[in-house]
Amino acid sequence: MNIKSIISGCFAMLLIGCSGSDDSAMEPPPGNGGNGEEVTYSGDVKAIIDNNCIQCHANPPQNDAPMSLVTYNNVVDAVNNRGLNTRINSSSNPMPPTGLMSQSNRDIIDAWIEQGLNE
């Protein structure tokens, strides 16, 4: 066996080894509600509530909002007793009143509810 054959064989193996696909870098980061990851209030939902709801649902509530959504317990109560999920997904009477929040945010909240309202 000559040196050219050995070098060619090594180069071919190197190319084959590099052509493998590792899709892990393309997956979304954990905690964003996608692909079955655990969704938590503190890691995912609180930021959505803070960015979309706190303007009115502060403590005390503003602009005739019926309740505060400042704490985890406030939000859980709103889900369980006040139809929060129905309102954020309603096209005829949405929350926030300026229009539906993004589908991805609503999907994260839906996943959080389905997973048991993890804190």
Buried (B, 14 or more C-beta within 10 A) or exposed (E): EEEEEEEEEEEEEEEEEEEEEEEEEEEEEEBBBBEEBBBBBEBBBBEBBEEBBBEBBBEEBEEEBEBBBBEBEBBBBBBEEBEBBEBBBEEEEBBBEEEBBEEEBBBBBBBBBEBEBBE
